Amino acid sequence: MSDGAGNYTFSSLPSGGNYTVTPTKAARTPGSANINTVDVIAVQKQFLTGTFLSGCELTAADVNGDSLVTTQDVIAVQRFFNGLTTATANTGKYQFTPVNRSYAGIVRNQASQNYDTIVFGDVAAGFVELADGPSQTAPDEGTSAREVAATVAAVALPEVAATRASKAAQGTPLIWAEPPDHFILSDAHDRADDSPIRDRSTESANGTPSG
């Protein structure tokens, strides 16, 4: 399990083994903060105009995953905002890109292991995940996080360091960077050495929109 800064550790893993790291994060509860009528209206505008959203915002608007933004998506986001638990499609769920990363015969640091994240239904400011850190329970403060690079996870044996990178990019497509609740590790082969995998990430946020 990662902490609020995205730090996570895999200990007592054989050096030279084959591994797959899969980030996961629990879906948000229907009715929770920052997926609201502003998001509903934004999804509706995309349905009516076909051009209102782009990039990651457009991906997050397609909550039922049919590659279109329709009234079904509008209704699903609205139902989530109203606290209903059915017919909300994927609203409130996190999607990581890539889904996972595989490492074969790992014996050294693996740099630039980015995981970009969106929250389905969260398409307008203020966002679920803000540039200055997670806001799982915080009220909407009107803070806009336009684009934030996800955790840069370095995985290695026996010691690993990881960093989170971010860059300012006003007006660019939305990417939320939020440390996953879990990194699921799949071990493909046993090895004789008993060295740990460690991973640390840091977060950069200077109060400006990040991309």
Summary of the structure (lengths in Angstrom):
residues: 211
radius of gyration: 18.3
end to end distance: 25.4
largest distance: 60.2
contacts: 690
relative contact order: 0.28
helix: 15%
strand: 20%
